[in-house]
Amino acid sequence: MEALHRRYAVALLVAVLAPVFAWFVIAITIDPYDVFGISHFNRRNFEPNTRYLKSEYLRQHPKFDGYIFGSSRSNGYNVETARRLAGGTFYNFGVSAETMAGIESRLAFVFARGRPRILIVALDYDYEFRDARTYDDLLRTEPPAVTGRSRAEFYGKYLGFSLKSVRRAIRANLQEPDTYYSFDVTTGQISNPALDRDLAAAAPERARLFVPQPGVATVVGADSPAYDSLRRVVAAVTSHGSRLICLVNPLNHYQLASFQRENYLDWLRRTTSICGELWDFSRPGPVTANDANYYDTSHFVRRIGDQVLERVFAAPGAEEHFGARLTPATTDAYIRAYPPFGAEPARAKTAS
Protein backbone atom coordinates (compact mmCIF):
# COMPACT_ATOMS: atom_id res chain seq x y z
CA MET A 1 0.00 0.00 0.00
CA GLU A 2 2.85 2.37 0.86
CA ALA A 3 4.48 1.73 -2.53
CA LEU A 4 1.17 2.47 -4.23
CA HIS A 5 0.89 5.77 -2.38
CA ARG A 6 4.45 6.62 -3.34
CA ARG A 7 3.78 5.92 -7.03
CA TYR A 8 0.60 7.99 -6.84
CA ALA A 9 2.50 10.90 -5.26
CA VAL A 10 5.19 10.71 -7.92
CA ALA A 11 2.57 10.60 -10.71
CA LEU A 12 0.78 13.55 -9.19
CA LEU A 13 4.03 15.50 -8.90
CA VAL A 14 4.88 14.75 -12.53
CA ALA A 15 1.39 15.79 -13.63
CA VAL A 16 1.82 19.09 -11.82
CA LEU A 17 5.40 19.81 -12.85
CA ALA A 18 5.23 18.63 -16.48
CA PRO A 19 3.15 21.60 -17.69
CA VAL A 20 5.42 23.97 -15.76
CA PHE A 21 8.50 22.37 -17.32
CA ALA A 22 6.89 22.50 -20.77
CA TRP A 23 6.08 26.18 -20.21
CA PHE A 24 9.72 26.94 -19.36
CA VAL A 25 10.95 24.97 -22.40
CA ILE A 26 8.61 26.91 -24.70
CA ALA A 27 9.63 30.23 -23.14
CA ILE A 28 13.34 29.54 -23.55
CA THR A 29 13.11 27.83 -26.96
CA ILE A 30 10.75 30.19 -28.77
CA ASP A 31 11.94 33.18 -26.69
CA PRO A 32 9.88 35.80 -28.58
CA TYR A 33 11.82 38.74 -27.12
CA ASP A 34 15.22 37.02 -27.51
CA VAL A 35 16.40 37.59 -23.95
CA PHE A 36 17.56 34.06 -23.10
CA GLY A 37 19.83 33.86 -26.15
CA ILE A 38 19.78 30.07 -26.55
CA SER A 39 17.80 29.26 -29.68
CA HIS A 40 17.63 32.67 -31.44
CA PHE A 41 14.42 31.38 -33.02
CA ASN A 42 13.03 34.87 -33.48
CA ARG A 43 14.92 36.34 -36.43
CA ARG A 44 12.33 38.38 -38.34
CA ASN A 45 8.98 40.15 -38.27
CA PHE A 46 8.57 40.07 -34.48
CA GLU A 47 10.33 42.85 -32.60
CA PRO A 48 12.54 41.56 -29.76
CA ASN A 49 13.55 43.56 -26.71
CA THR A 50 16.22 45.63 -28.46
CA ARG A 51 16.93 47.54 -25.24
CA TYR A 52 18.23 44.30 -23.77
CA LEU A 53 19.96 42.99 -26.89
CA LYS A 54 21.84 46.23 -27.55
CA SER A 55 23.05 46.66 -23.99
CA GLU A 56 24.19 43.03 -23.80
CA TYR A 57 26.06 43.36 -27.07
CA LEU A 58 27.71 46.59 -25.91
CA ARG A 59 28.73 45.00 -22.62
CA GLN A 60 30.88 42.64 -24.66
CA HIS A 61 31.83 45.09 -27.44
CA PRO A 62 32.13 48.50 -25.75
CA LYS A 63 34.71 50.19 -27.96
CA PHE A 64 32.75 52.27 -30.46
CA ASP A 65 33.87 55.75 -31.46
CA GLY A 66 30.35 57.12 -31.72
CA TYR A 67 26.78 56.39 -30.67
CA ILE A 68 23.36 57.43 -31.92
CA PHE A 69 20.61 57.86 -29.33
CA GLY A 70 16.91 58.43 -29.88
CA SER A 71 13.53 56.84 -30.51
CA SER A 72 12.75 54.35 -33.28
CA ARG A 73 13.04 57.28 -35.70
CA SER A 74 16.79 57.34 -35.07
CA ASN A 75 17.02 54.01 -36.90
CA GLY A 76 17.00 56.18 -40.02
CA TYR A 77 20.59 57.21 -39.27
CA ASN A 78 22.90 54.65 -40.86
CA VAL A 79 25.96 53.84 -38.78
CA GLU A 80 27.93 53.16 -41.97
CA THR A 81 27.12 56.65 -43.25
CA ALA A 82 28.25 58.13 -39.93
CA ARG A 83 31.49 56.14 -40.15
CA ARG A 84 32.10 57.33 -43.71
CA LEU A 85 31.51 60.98 -42.83
CA ALA A 86 33.08 61.22 -39.38
CA GLY A 87 35.51 58.31 -39.27
CA GLY A 88 35.60 55.60 -36.64
CA THR A 89 32.96 53.05 -35.69
CA PHE A 90 29.37 53.93 -34.74
CA TYR A 91 26.57 52.07 -32.96
CA ASN A 92 22.87 52.90 -33.10
CA PHE A 93 21.64 52.82 -29.49
CA GLY A 94 18.17 54.14 -30.36
CA VAL A 95 15.15 52.24 -29.01
CA SER A 96 11.42 52.38 -29.60
CA ALA A 97 9.40 54.88 -27.56
CA GLU A 98 12.54 56.34 -25.99
CA THR A 99 12.40 58.95 -23.23
CA MET A 100 15.00 61.51 -22.15
CA ALA A 101 15.42 59.55 -18.91
CA GLY A 102 16.17 56.49 -21.04
CA ILE A 103 18.77 58.37 -23.08
CA GLU A 104 20.36 59.60 -19.86
CA SER A 105 20.59 56.02 -18.54
CA ARG A 106 21.98 54.64 -21.80
CA LEU A 107 24.56 57.42 -21.95
CA ALA A 108 25.72 56.59 -18.40
CA PHE A 109 25.99 52.94 -19.48
CA VAL A 110 28.21 53.98 -22.41
CA PHE A 111 30.43 56.28 -20.34
CA ALA A 112 30.93 53.55 -17.75
CA ARG A 113 32.68 51.55 -20.48
CA GLY A 114 34.69 54.16 -22.31
CA ARG A 115 34.83 57.66 -23.74
CA PRO A 116 33.37 57.83 -27.24
CA ARG A 117 34.38 60.65 -29.54
CA ILE A 118 30.95 61.60 -30.93
CA LEU A 119 27.43 61.29 -29.52
CA ILE A 120 24.39 62.04 -31.65
CA VAL A 121 21.15 62.68 -29.75
CA ALA A 122 18.10 62.69 -32.02
CA LEU A 123 15.36 64.62 -30.26
CA ASP A 124 11.60 64.15 -30.52
CA TYR A 125 9.08 66.55 -29.07
CA ASP A 126 6.44 63.83 -29.01
CA TYR A 127 8.55 60.97 -27.63
CA GLU A 128 11.50 61.80 -25.40
CA PHE A 129 9.72 64.82 -23.94
CA ARG A 130 6.24 63.35 -23.74
CA ASP A 131 6.70 61.83 -20.30
CA ALA A 132 9.27 60.20 -18.08
CA ARG A 133 7.55 56.86 -17.58
CA THR A 134 9.40 53.57 -17.39
CA TYR A 135 7.87 50.93 -19.63
CA ASP A 136 7.03 47.62 -18.01
CA ASP A 137 5.92 45.58 -21.03
CA LEU A 138 8.07 42.70 -22.28
CA LEU A 139 9.05 44.55 -25.45
CA ARG A 140 10.49 47.58 -23.66
CA THR A 141 11.53 46.49 -20.18
CA GLU A 142 14.88 48.10 -19.38
CA PRO A 143 17.75 45.61 -19.04
CA PRO A 144 19.74 44.94 -15.85
CA ALA A 145 22.93 46.23 -17.48
CA VAL A 146 21.34 49.68 -17.68
CA THR A 147 19.18 49.71 -14.55
CA GLY A 148 21.46 47.76 -12.21
CA ARG A 149 18.52 45.62 -11.09
CA SER A 150 18.55 41.88 -10.50
CA ARG A 151 19.06 39.68 -13.55
CA ALA A 152 16.99 36.94 -11.90
CA GLU A 153 14.06 39.34 -11.62
CA PHE A 154 14.47 40.38 -15.25
CA TYR A 155 14.65 36.85 -16.68
CA GLY A 156 11.89 35.63 -14.39
CA LYS A 157 9.58 38.18 -15.92
CA TYR A 158 10.12 36.65 -19.37
CA LEU A 159 9.16 33.18 -18.13
CA GLY A 160 5.71 34.63 -17.66
CA PHE A 161 5.19 35.15 -21.39
CA SER A 162 1.78 34.99 -23.05
CA LEU A 163 0.86 32.24 -25.49
CA LYS A 164 -0.36 34.97 -27.80
CA SER A 165 3.16 36.39 -28.15
CA VAL A 166 4.54 32.88 -28.80
CA ARG A 167 1.96 32.25 -31.52
CA ARG A 168 2.70 35.62 -33.10
CA ALA A 169 6.46 34.96 -33.06
CA ILE A 170 6.01 31.52 -34.67
CA ARG A 171 3.69 32.90 -37.34
CA ALA A 172 5.97 35.88 -38.03
CA ASN A 173 9.09 33.75 -38.43
CA LEU A 174 7.68 30.68 -40.18
CA GLN A 175 4.55 31.74 -42.04
CA GLU A 176 4.95 35.35 -43.15
CA PRO A 177 6.13 35.33 -46.78
CA ASP A 178 7.87 38.72 -46.62
CA THR A 179 10.47 40.07 -44.24
CA TYR A 180 9.35 43.50 -43.08
CA TYR A 181 11.41 43.62 -39.88
CA SER A 182 14.94 42.38 -39.25
CA PHE A 183 17.29 43.41 -36.44
CA ASP A 184 21.11 43.39 -36.58
CA VAL A 185 22.53 43.54 -33.06
CA THR A 186 26.06 44.20 -34.33
CA THR A 187 25.04 47.63 -35.66
CA GLY A 188 21.93 48.25 -33.56
CA GLN A 189 19.95 48.79 -36.76
CA ILE A 190 16.62 47.55 -38.04
CA SER A 191 16.02 46.82 -41.74
CA ASN A 192 12.66 46.75 -43.50
CA PRO A 193 13.12 44.89 -46.82
CA ALA A 194 9.43 44.49 -47.70
CA LEU A 195 8.67 48.11 -46.79
CA ASP A 196 11.62 49.29 -48.89
CA ARG A 197 10.28 47.28 -51.82
CA ASP A 198 6.81 48.78 -51.46
CA LEU A 199 8.35 52.23 -51.24
CA ALA A 200 10.38 51.72 -54.40
CA ALA A 201 7.34 50.41 -56.25
CA ALA A 202 5.14 53.25 -54.98
CA ALA A 203 2.66 50.63 -53.78
CA PRO A 204 -0.91 52.06 -53.79
CA GLU A 205 -1.62 50.73 -50.29
CA ARG A 206 0.93 53.19 -48.91
CA ALA A 207 -1.58 55.99 -49.39
CA ARG A 208 -3.62 54.83 -46.41
CA LEU A 209 -0.61 55.45 -44.15
CA PHE A 210 -0.47 59.16 -44.93
CA VAL A 211 -3.48 60.88 -43.43
CA PRO A 212 -3.90 63.72 -40.92
CA GLN A 213 -2.98 62.60 -37.43
CA PRO A 214 -5.32 62.91 -34.41
CA GLY A 215 -5.76 66.51 -33.37
CA VAL A 216 -4.95 65.98 -29.70
CA ALA A 217 -1.42 67.24 -29.32
CA THR A 218 1.11 66.64 -26.60
CA VAL A 219 2.07 69.75 -24.69
CA VAL A 220 5.48 69.74 -23.03
CA GLY A 221 5.31 71.65 -19.77
CA ALA A 222 8.02 74.14 -18.88
CA ASP A 223 8.74 72.04 -15.78
CA SER A 224 9.00 68.74 -17.67
CA PRO A 225 11.67 66.52 -16.05
CA ALA A 226 12.81 65.69 -19.60
CA TYR A 227 14.48 69.11 -19.76
CA ASP A 228 16.48 68.27 -16.63
CA SER A 229 17.51 64.94 -18.18
CA LEU A 230 18.70 66.77 -21.28
CA ARG A 231 20.73 69.19 -19.12
CA ARG A 232 22.41 66.26 -17.39
CA VAL A 233 23.12 64.62 -20.75
CA VAL A 234 24.79 67.79 -22.03
CA ALA A 235 26.78 68.17 -18.80
CA ALA A 236 27.93 64.52 -18.88
CA VAL A 237 29.09 64.74 -22.50
CA THR A 238 30.90 68.00 -21.79
CA SER A 239 32.66 66.59 -18.73
CA HIS A 240 33.88 63.59 -20.74
CA GLY A 241 35.21 65.77 -23.53
CA SER A 242 33.11 64.14 -26.25
CA ARG A 243 31.44 65.94 -29.13
CA LEU A 244 27.67 66.26 -28.78
CA ILE A 245 25.39 66.65 -31.79
CA CYS A 246 21.79 67.46 -30.90
CA LEU A 247 19.30 67.34 -33.74
CA VAL A 248 15.55 67.33 -34.31
CA ASN A 249 14.39 64.52 -36.56
CA PRO A 250 12.84 65.37 -39.95
CA LEU A 251 9.12 65.04 -39.24
CA ASN A 252 6.55 64.20 -41.87
CA HIS A 253 4.18 67.13 -42.46
CA TYR A 254 1.20 65.19 -41.10
CA GLN A 255 3.05 64.48 -37.86
CA LEU A 256 4.13 68.08 -37.41
CA ALA A 257 0.59 69.33 -38.05
CA SER A 258 -0.63 67.30 -35.07
CA PHE A 259 1.44 69.42 -32.66
CA GLN A 260 0.36 72.59 -30.93
CA ARG A 261 2.43 75.16 -32.76
CA GLU A 262 3.30 77.58 -29.94
CA ASN A 263 4.26 74.83 -27.54
CA TYR A 264 6.36 73.07 -30.16
CA LEU A 265 8.25 76.26 -30.97
CA ASP A 266 8.75 76.91 -27.26
CA TRP A 267 10.20 73.39 -26.97
CA LEU A 268 12.51 74.18 -29.89
CA ARG A 269 13.70 77.34 -28.12
CA ARG A 270 14.27 75.57 -24.79
CA THR A 271 16.14 72.60 -26.27
CA THR A 272 18.41 74.93 -28.25
CA SER A 273 19.17 76.87 -25.07
CA ILE A 274 20.13 73.66 -23.25
CA CYS A 275 22.13 72.08 -26.08
CA GLY A 276 23.86 75.29 -27.09
CA GLU A 277 23.68 74.14 -30.70
CA LEU A 278 20.74 72.32 -32.26
CA TRP A 279 20.17 71.13 -35.80
CA ASP A 280 16.51 71.42 -36.76
CA PHE A 281 15.32 69.18 -39.59
CA SER A 282 11.63 69.41 -38.73
CA ARG A 283 10.98 72.72 -40.49
CA PRO A 284 8.33 72.34 -43.22
CA GLY A 285 9.90 72.07 -46.65
CA PRO A 286 10.30 69.86 -49.73
CA VAL A 287 11.74 66.92 -47.78
CA THR A 288 9.12 66.81 -45.03
CA ALA A 289 6.26 67.43 -47.47
CA ASN A 290 7.17 64.46 -49.66
CA ASP A 291 5.54 61.27 -48.35
CA ALA A 292 7.89 59.19 -50.53
CA ASN A 293 10.59 60.08 -47.98
CA TYR A 294 8.76 58.22 -45.20
CA TYR A 295 7.69 54.70 -44.29
CA ASP A 296 4.73 56.24 -42.46
CA THR A 297 3.95 59.60 -40.87
CA SER A 298 6.40 58.87 -38.06
CA HIS A 299 9.48 57.27 -39.66
CA PHE A 300 11.71 58.65 -42.41
CA VAL A 301 13.67 56.43 -44.81
CA ARG A 302 17.40 55.95 -44.55
CA ARG A 303 18.37 58.16 -47.51
CA ILE A 304 16.83 61.11 -45.62
CA GLY A 305 18.83 60.10 -42.56
CA ASP A 306 21.92 60.15 -44.76
CA GLN A 307 21.10 63.72 -45.82
CA VAL A 308 20.80 64.72 -42.16
CA LEU A 309 24.21 63.23 -41.34
CA GLU A 310 25.77 64.87 -44.39
CA ARG A 311 24.55 68.26 -43.17
CA VAL A 312 25.72 67.95 -39.57
CA PHE A 313 29.11 66.61 -40.63
CA ALA A 314 29.45 69.26 -43.38
CA ALA A 315 29.96 66.74 -46.16
CA PRO A 316 30.79 68.17 -49.60
CA GLY A 317 27.64 68.47 -51.67
CA ALA A 318 25.28 68.32 -48.67
CA GLU A 319 21.85 69.83 -49.25
CA GLU A 320 22.26 73.33 -47.81
CA HIS A 321 18.54 74.12 -47.73
CA PHE A 322 17.70 71.09 -45.61
CA GLY A 323 18.12 71.62 -41.90
CA ALA A 324 19.12 74.69 -39.91
CA ARG A 325 21.85 75.07 -37.28
CA LEU A 326 20.39 76.95 -34.31
CA THR A 327 22.11 78.66 -31.38
CA PRO A 328 20.53 80.65 -28.55
CA ALA A 329 21.48 83.83 -30.44
CA THR A 330 19.63 82.81 -33.63
CA THR A 331 16.62 80.94 -32.27
CA ASP A 332 14.18 83.85 -31.82
CA ALA A 333 14.59 85.07 -35.40
CA TYR A 334 14.33 81.51 -36.68
CA ILE A 335 11.12 80.89 -34.77
CA ARG A 336 9.55 84.16 -35.91
CA ALA A 337 10.10 83.06 -39.51
CA TYR A 338 8.95 79.47 -38.94
CA PRO A 339 6.33 78.54 -41.59
CA PRO A 340 2.84 77.41 -40.62
CA PHE A 341 2.36 73.68 -40.34
CA GLY A 342 -1.38 73.12 -40.28
CA ALA A 343 -4.41 73.76 -38.14
CA GLU A 344 -3.94 73.96 -34.40
CA PRO A 345 -5.28 70.92 -32.50
CA ALA A 346 -8.53 71.56 -30.67
CA ARG A 347 -7.36 70.08 -27.39
CA ALA A 348 -4.04 69.41 -25.71
CA LYS A 349 -2.72 67.28 -22.86
CA THR A 350 0.16 68.40 -20.69
CA ALA A 351 3.19 66.20 -20.19
CA SER A 352 4.93 67.30 -17.02
C-alpha positions as CSV (number, residue, x, y, z in Angstrom):
1,M,0.0,0.0,0.0
2,E,2.9,2.4,0.9
3,A,4.5,1.7,-2.5
4,L,1.2,2.5,-4.2
5,H,0.9,5.8,-2.4
6,R,4.5,6.6,-3.3
7,R,3.8,5.9,-7.0
8,Y,0.6,8.0,-6.8
9,A,2.5,10.9,-5.3
10,V,5.2,10.7,-7.9
11,A,2.6,10.6,-10.7
12,L,0.8,13.6,-9.2
13,L,4.0,15.5,-8.9
14,V,4.9,14.7,-12.5
15,A,1.4,15.8,-13.6
16,V,1.8,19.1,-11.8
17,L,5.4,19.8,-12.9
18,A,5.2,18.6,-16.5
19,P,3.1,21.6,-17.7
20,V,5.4,24.0,-15.8
21,F,8.5,22.4,-17.3
22,A,6.9,22.5,-20.8
23,W,6.1,26.2,-20.2
24,F,9.7,26.9,-19.4
25,V,10.9,25.0,-22.4
26,I,8.6,26.9,-24.7
27,A,9.6,30.2,-23.1
28,I,13.3,29.5,-23.5
29,T,13.1,27.8,-27.0
30,I,10.7,30.2,-28.8
31,D,11.9,33.2,-26.7
32,P,9.9,35.8,-28.6
33,Y,11.8,38.7,-27.1
34,D,15.2,37.0,-27.5
35,V,16.4,37.6,-23.9
36,F,17.6,34.1,-23.1
37,G,19.8,33.9,-26.1
38,I,19.8,30.1,-26.5
39,S,17.8,29.3,-29.7
40,H,17.6,32.7,-31.4
41,F,14.4,31.4,-33.0
42,N,13.0,34.9,-33.5
43,R,14.9,36.3,-36.4
44,R,12.3,38.4,-38.3
45,N,9.0,40.1,-38.3
46,F,8.6,40.1,-34.5
47,E,10.3,42.9,-32.6
48,P,12.5,41.6,-29.8
49,N,13.6,43.6,-26.7
50,T,16.2,45.6,-28.5
51,R,16.9,47.5,-25.2
52,Y,18.2,44.3,-23.8
53,L,20.0,43.0,-26.9
54,K,21.8,46.2,-27.6
55,S,23.1,46.7,-24.0
56,E,24.2,43.0,-23.8
57,Y,26.1,43.4,-27.1
58,L,27.7,46.6,-25.9
59,R,28.7,45.0,-22.6
60,Q,30.9,42.6,-24.7
61,H,31.8,45.1,-27.4
62,P,32.1,48.5,-25.8
63,K,34.7,50.2,-28.0
64,F,32.7,52.3,-30.5
65,D,33.9,55.8,-31.5
66,G,30.3,57.1,-31.7
67,Y,26.8,56.4,-30.7
68,I,23.4,57.4,-31.9
69,F,20.6,57.9,-29.3
70,G,16.9,58.4,-29.9
71,S,13.5,56.8,-30.5
72,S,12.8,54.4,-33.3
73,R,13.0,57.3,-35.7
74,S,16.8,57.3,-35.1
75,N,17.0,54.0,-36.9
76,G,17.0,56.2,-40.0
77,Y,20.6,57.2,-39.3
78,N,22.9,54.6,-40.9
79,V,26.0,53.8,-38.8
80,E,27.9,53.2,-42.0
81,T,27.1,56.7,-43.3
82,A,28.3,58.1,-39.9
83,R,31.5,56.1,-40.2
84,R,32.1,57.3,-43.7
85,L,31.5,61.0,-42.8
86,A,33.1,61.2,-39.4
87,G,35.5,58.3,-39.3
88,G,35.6,55.6,-36.6
89,T,33.0,53.1,-35.7
90,F,29.4,53.9,-34.7
91,Y,26.6,52.1,-33.0
92,N,22.9,52.9,-33.1
93,F,21.6,52.8,-29.5
94,G,18.2,54.1,-30.4
95,V,15.2,52.2,-29.0
96,S,11.4,52.4,-29.6
97,A,9.4,54.9,-27.6
98,E,12.5,56.3,-26.0
99,T,12.4,59.0,-23.2
100,M,15.0,61.5,-22.1
101,A,15.4,59.6,-18.9
102,G,16.2,56.5,-21.0
103,I,18.8,58.4,-23.1
104,E,20.4,59.6,-19.9
105,S,20.6,56.0,-18.5
106,R,22.0,54.6,-21.8
107,L,24.6,57.4,-22.0
108,A,25.7,56.6,-18.4
109,F,26.0,52.9,-19.5
110,V,28.2,54.0,-22.4
111,F,30.4,56.3,-20.3
112,A,30.9,53.6,-17.8
113,R,32.7,51.5,-20.5
114,G,34.7,54.2,-22.3
115,R,34.8,57.7,-23.7
116,P,33.4,57.8,-27.2
117,R,34.4,60.6,-29.5
118,I,30.9,61.6,-30.9
119,L,27.4,61.3,-29.5
120,I,24.4,62.0,-31.7
121,V,21.2,62.7,-29.8
122,A,18.1,62.7,-32.0
123,L,15.4,64.6,-30.3
124,D,11.6,64.2,-30.5
125,Y,9.1,66.6,-29.1
126,D,6.4,63.8,-29.0
127,Y,8.6,61.0,-27.6
128,E,11.5,61.8,-25.4
129,F,9.7,64.8,-23.9
130,R,6.2,63.4,-23.7
131,D,6.7,61.8,-20.3
132,A,9.3,60.2,-18.1
133,R,7.5,56.9,-17.6
134,T,9.4,53.6,-17.4
135,Y,7.9,50.9,-19.6
136,D,7.0,47.6,-18.0
137,D,5.9,45.6,-21.0
138,L,8.1,42.7,-22.3
139,L,9.1,44.5,-25.4
140,R,10.5,47.6,-23.7
141,T,11.5,46.5,-20.2
142,E,14.9,48.1,-19.4
143,P,17.8,45.6,-19.0
144,P,19.7,44.9,-15.8
145,A,22.9,46.2,-17.5
146,V,21.3,49.7,-17.7
147,T,19.2,49.7,-14.5
148,G,21.5,47.8,-12.2
149,R,18.5,45.6,-11.1
150,S,18.5,41.9,-10.5
151,R,19.1,39.7,-13.5
152,A,17.0,36.9,-11.9
153,E,14.1,39.3,-11.6
154,F,14.5,40.4,-15.3
155,Y,14.6,36.8,-16.7
156,G,11.9,35.6,-14.4
157,K,9.6,38.2,-15.9
158,Y,10.1,36.6,-19.4
159,L,9.2,33.2,-18.1
160,G,5.7,34.6,-17.7
161,F,5.2,35.1,-21.4
162,S,1.8,35.0,-23.0
163,L,0.9,32.2,-25.5
164,K,-0.4,35.0,-27.8
165,S,3.2,36.4,-28.2
166,V,4.5,32.9,-28.8
167,R,2.0,32.2,-31.5
168,R,2.7,35.6,-33.1
169,A,6.5,35.0,-33.1
170,I,6.0,31.5,-34.7
171,R,3.7,32.9,-37.3
172,A,6.0,35.9,-38.0
173,N,9.1,33.8,-38.4
174,L,7.7,30.7,-40.2
175,Q,4.6,31.7,-42.0
176,E,5.0,35.4,-43.1
177,P,6.1,35.3,-46.8
178,D,7.9,38.7,-46.6
179,T,10.5,40.1,-44.2
180,Y,9.3,43.5,-43.1
181,Y,11.4,43.6,-39.9
182,S,14.9,42.4,-39.2
183,F,17.3,43.4,-36.4
184,D,21.1,43.4,-36.6
185,V,22.5,43.5,-33.1
186,T,26.1,44.2,-34.3
187,T,25.0,47.6,-35.7
188,G,21.9,48.2,-33.6
189,Q,20.0,48.8,-36.8
190,I,16.6,47.5,-38.0
191,S,16.0,46.8,-41.7
192,N,12.7,46.8,-43.5
193,P,13.1,44.9,-46.8
194,A,9.4,44.5,-47.7
195,L,8.7,48.1,-46.8
196,D,11.6,49.3,-48.9
197,R,10.3,47.3,-51.8
198,D,6.8,48.8,-51.5
199,L,8.3,52.2,-51.2
200,A,10.4,51.7,-54.4
201,A,7.3,50.4,-56.3
202,A,5.1,53.2,-55.0
203,A,2.7,50.6,-53.8
204,P,-0.9,52.1,-53.8
205,E,-1.6,50.7,-50.3
206,R,0.9,53.2,-48.9
207,A,-1.6,56.0,-49.4
208,R,-3.6,54.8,-46.4
209,L,-0.6,55.5,-44.2
210,F,-0.5,59.2,-44.9
211,V,-3.5,60.9,-43.4
212,P,-3.9,63.7,-40.9
213,Q,-3.0,62.6,-37.4
214,P,-5.3,62.9,-34.4
215,G,-5.8,66.5,-33.4
216,V,-5.0,66.0,-29.7
217,A,-1.4,67.2,-29.3
218,T,1.1,66.6,-26.6
219,V,2.1,69.8,-24.7
220,V,5.5,69.7,-23.0
221,G,5.3,71.6,-19.8
222,A,8.0,74.1,-18.9
223,D,8.7,72.0,-15.8
224,S,9.0,68.7,-17.7
225,P,11.7,66.5,-16.1
226,A,12.8,65.7,-19.6
227,Y,14.5,69.1,-19.8
228,D,16.5,68.3,-16.6
229,S,17.5,64.9,-18.2
230,L,18.7,66.8,-21.3
231,R,20.7,69.2,-19.1
232,R,22.4,66.3,-17.4
233,V,23.1,64.6,-20.7
234,V,24.8,67.8,-22.0
235,A,26.8,68.2,-18.8
236,A,27.9,64.5,-18.9
237,V,29.1,64.7,-22.5
238,T,30.9,68.0,-21.8
239,S,32.7,66.6,-18.7
240,H,33.9,63.6,-20.7
241,G,35.2,65.8,-23.5
242,S,33.1,64.1,-26.3
243,R,31.4,65.9,-29.1
244,L,27.7,66.3,-28.8
245,I,25.4,66.6,-31.8
246,C,21.8,67.5,-30.9
247,L,19.3,67.3,-33.7
248,V,15.5,67.3,-34.3
249,N,14.4,64.5,-36.6
250,P,12.8,65.4,-40.0
251,L,9.1,65.0,-39.2
252,N,6.5,64.2,-41.9
253,H,4.2,67.1,-42.5
254,Y,1.2,65.2,-41.1
255,Q,3.0,64.5,-37.9
256,L,4.1,68.1,-37.4
257,A,0.6,69.3,-38.0
258,S,-0.6,67.3,-35.1
259,F,1.4,69.4,-32.7
260,Q,0.4,72.6,-30.9
261,R,2.4,75.2,-32.8
262,E,3.3,77.6,-29.9
263,N,4.3,74.8,-27.5
264,Y,6.4,73.1,-30.2
265,L,8.3,76.3,-31.0
266,D,8.7,76.9,-27.3
267,W,10.2,73.4,-27.0
268,L,12.5,74.2,-29.9
269,R,13.7,77.3,-28.1
270,R,14.3,75.6,-24.8
271,T,16.1,72.6,-26.3
272,T,18.4,74.9,-28.2
273,S,19.2,76.9,-25.1
274,I,20.1,73.7,-23.3
275,C,22.1,72.1,-26.1
276,G,23.9,75.3,-27.1
277,E,23.7,74.1,-30.7
278,L,20.7,72.3,-32.3
279,W,20.2,71.1,-35.8
280,D,16.5,71.4,-36.8
281,F,15.3,69.2,-39.6
282,S,11.6,69.4,-38.7
283,R,11.0,72.7,-40.5
284,P,8.3,72.3,-43.2
285,G,9.9,72.1,-46.7
286,P,10.3,69.9,-49.7
287,V,11.7,66.9,-47.8
288,T,9.1,66.8,-45.0
289,A,6.3,67.4,-47.5
290,N,7.2,64.5,-49.7
291,D,5.5,61.3,-48.3
292,A,7.9,59.2,-50.5
293,N,10.6,60.1,-48.0
294,Y,8.8,58.2,-45.2
295,Y,7.7,54.7,-44.3
296,D,4.7,56.2,-42.5
297,T,4.0,59.6,-40.9
298,S,6.4,58.9,-38.1
299,H,9.5,57.3,-39.7
300,F,11.7,58.7,-42.4
301,V,13.7,56.4,-44.8
302,R,17.4,56.0,-44.6
303,R,18.4,58.2,-47.5
304,I,16.8,61.1,-45.6
305,G,18.8,60.1,-42.6
306,D,21.9,60.1,-44.8
307,Q,21.1,63.7,-45.8
308,V,20.8,64.7,-42.2
309,L,24.2,63.2,-41.3
310,E,25.8,64.9,-44.4
311,R,24.5,68.3,-43.2
312,V,25.7,67.9,-39.6
313,F,29.1,66.6,-40.6
314,A,29.4,69.3,-43.4
315,A,30.0,66.7,-46.2
316,P,30.8,68.2,-49.6
317,G,27.6,68.5,-51.7
318,A,25.3,68.3,-48.7
319,E,21.8,69.8,-49.3
320,E,22.3,73.3,-47.8
321,H,18.5,74.1,-47.7
322,F,17.7,71.1,-45.6
323,G,18.1,71.6,-41.9
324,A,19.1,74.7,-39.9
325,R,21.8,75.1,-37.3
326,L,20.4,76.9,-34.3
327,T,22.1,78.7,-31.4
328,P,20.5,80.6,-28.5
329,A,21.5,83.8,-30.4
330,T,19.6,82.8,-33.6
331,T,16.6,80.9,-32.3
332,D,14.2,83.9,-31.8
333,A,14.6,85.1,-35.4
334,Y,14.3,81.5,-36.7
335,I,11.1,80.9,-34.8
336,R,9.6,84.2,-35.9
337,A,10.1,83.1,-39.5
338,Y,9.0,79.5,-38.9
339,P,6.3,78.5,-41.6
340,P,2.8,77.4,-40.6
341,F,2.4,73.7,-40.3
342,G,-1.4,73.1,-40.3
343,A,-4.4,73.8,-38.1
344,E,-3.9,74.0,-34.4
345,P,-5.3,70.9,-32.5
346,A,-8.5,71.6,-30.7
347,R,-7.4,70.1,-27.4
348,A,-4.0,69.4,-25.7
349,K,-2.7,67.3,-22.9
350,T,0.2,68.4,-20.7
351,A,3.2,66.2,-20.2
352,S,4.9,67.3,-17.0
